[in-house]
Amino acid sequence: MELKSMKQLLKNNSEGGTVMRKTLILLAVFGLFVWVMSFDASALLLEFKNDKALDSWKPVGGEWQVKGGLLEGKTTGYQDLMLNVSGVANWTDYTFEVKGKLTAGRIWGMCFRYVDTSTNYRINLYDDLDATNNFYIYKRVSGAFSEVFKVGVGKIEKDEWHTIKLTIEGSSMMVYLDGVLKIETKDNANVIDEGGIALQGETGTAFLVEYVKIDGKGIPATAVDPKSKIASLWGEVKTK
């Protein structure tokens, strides 16, 4: 009787150990799933590690080159470097993030809903307006500028890295500087409905960019030419 009880006890312990192992495995798999999902799987990161990184961009004036893993831009007026891939003109709602720094001049920034150099929205960060508003959204339509919003963000220095992040949905815009929300506004006066992205400067501007990141439901998975490198990357991230 005692021998039978001992065998039953060993059997129960063995079954319990198996259940415990399965439970631990499931918990580990679940933890890995949560960890993976915490990443922004649908974001496209564009870096500037070599000259080929410029293949998907088109200069609209200015001088643009890759140096030491960074994009260097020099402009002598309202000059841009636009993302040049098939379908970009139909992009609507998205998040657009840039890390950069001004090295000469007074302003650098980014364009969104970019139709062409004369029609787009422009975000400007100034380094010489510290005592007043120095962070702007402008709208440019057929070459004519109007202010959408402006705010003071404190002292801005040259050779200081900053991250600018825009989220646009319909006419609603939110702009972050270094992770802090600085602008939340709408443009209901003849809003520019669609368009791509660009980097931009003005007279005497020189700036560096470390990366560009794009994400958004308003960007179709088939928005880019399947022959391009950027297309294969975008296709991968949009199917995750």
N, C-alpha and C positions, 0 to 999 in steps of 0.2 A: 504493500500500500504506500509505504514511504517512497519507494523507488518510482512508482507511477506518479506520485505528486511532484517529485523532483523533475521528472521528464516534462510534465505539464508546465512547471514553472520555467524551465529552460526554454520551452517552446514559446511561452508567452513573452519572455524577455526578448527572444529573437525577433518575434513579430513586432514587438514594441520598438526595437532598434531599427527595423526596416521602415516602419512608419515615421520614426523620428528623422531618419536619413532622407526620406522622400520629402518630408516637411521642410528640412533645411535646404534641400536642393531647390524646392519651389520658392522659398523665401529669397534665395540667392538670385534666381532667375528674375523674380519680380523686382528685386533691388536694381539689377542690371538694366531692366526695362525702364524703370523710372529714371535712372541716371542718363540713359541714352535719350529719352524723351525730353530731358531738361535742356538739351541743346536745341538751337534754332536750326532744325533740319532743312528748312526750306529757304534759308538765306544763301545768297550767292556772294562769295568773298572774292574780290578782285584786288590782287596785289601787283607790285611792280618790280619783280625780281630780275627781269631782263628786258631787252628791247622788244621782244615779241609780245609783251604785255600791252603794247600800244596798238597791236593789230586790230583790236575791236573798238578803237577810239578814232575820232576824226577831228583834227584841229580846225577851228574856225578863227583863224588869226592866232598870233602868239607863237611862242617857242616852247616845245614840250619834249622832254627827254627823260630817260631813266638813268639815274646815277646812284650807285650804292644801295640798290634795293628800294629806292624812293622815286616818285615822280616829281620832276622839277618843272614848274610852269613859270614863264615870264611873259607878261602882257604889256601892251602899250596903249590899250584902250579897252572897250568892252569886247573882250576876246575870250573864247571858250574852247574847251575840249569836250566834245560831246561823245557819248556812247553811241557807236555806229553799228547796230545790228538790225537785221530784218525784223519788222514788227514793232520796233521801239516807239514809233509814232502813235501807236494805239494803246500804250500803257496808261492806266487810269489811277488806281489806288495802290499805294505802295509805301514802304519804309525805305529811306535812303540815308545812309550814314557815311561820313567821311572823317578820317583823322588827318589833320594837316597843321601846318604852321606857316605864318607869314615871315619872310626873311628880308623883304624890302617893299617899300610902298606903304600904303595905308589900309588896304582892304583885300581880303580874299574871300571866296565863298563857293556856293554851289547853285545850280539851276535845277528846277524840276518842272514837270509838265512842259518840257522843252520842245516846242514846235520847230523853231529855228532861233538864230541869234537875236532876232527882232521881236519874237513872241515867246514869252516864258515867264516863270516866276524865278526870282533871284533872292538868295539869302546872302547878306553881306555882314561880315564881322570886321569892324573897324578897330584900329589900334590907336587912333588919334582923337577919339571922342569920349575919353574916359569919364569926363565930368557930366556927360549927358547920355542920350540914347546912342548906343553903339552897336546894336544888333537889329537888323532890319529884314523884313520881307518886302520886296518890290514886285510889282507886276509890270511887265513890259509887253505892250501890244502894238504891233507895227512900228516899233521903235520908240513909242511914247511911254514914259515911266509914270507910275503912280505908286504911292505907299499903301501897303496892305496893313502893316503893323511895325512898330518899333518899340524897343525897350532898352533900358540900361542894364548892363551885366557886369559892371565894375571894370577895373583896370585890365587892359589887354596889352601884352608886351610882344615885341618881335621875338622870334626864335623860341616861342612857347607853344608846345603842342596843345591842340584843342580838338575835341570830337564834337562834330555837329551832326545831329540826327533829326531827320524830318519824318513825320508820319502824315500822309494826306489821304483823306477819304471823302469823296464828293467835294464839297467846298470847305470842309473842316481841316484845319492845319494845326499840328502841334510840333514845336521845335525845341529840342533839348540842346543844351551846351554842357559838355562834360558830365552827362548823365542827369542834369537838373532841368526840369521843364521851365522854359523861359517865355515861350509864346504859345498861346492857345487862342485861335481866332478862326473866323470864317471869311470867305470872300464870296459874297452873293451878287456882286456887280459884274455881270458878264464874265463869269469864272472860265478860266481855261480848263477844258474838260479832260484833255489827255495830252500825252507827250512824254518824252524820255527824260534823261538826266544829263547834266554836264558839270564840269568844274570851270570856275571863272575867276578872272581878275580884272583890274582896271588899269589906268595909266600908271606906269612905273611899278607894277606889282611883280614880286617874285615870291613864290611859295613852294612848299614841299608837301607831298601827300604820301602817307604810308599805305593806306588801303581805302577801298570803296566797298560798301556792302549794300546789297539790294534785296528786298523781299516784298512779296505782296500778292494777294489774290487777284489784283487788277492786272497782273502780268501773266498772260497765258503761257502754258508750258511749251507751246509751239511758236512762241513769239519771235524766236531767233532762227537764223539760217542753220539748218542741221549740218552744214559742212564746216561751220566754224567751231573752234575750240570751246568758246563760251556757250555754244548751243548744247554740246554734249554735257557740260557741267550743269547747265540749267535743267536739261532733261532729267538728269539724275536726281537733283534735289527736289524737283517738283513731283516726282513719283514716290518719294519717301513718305 
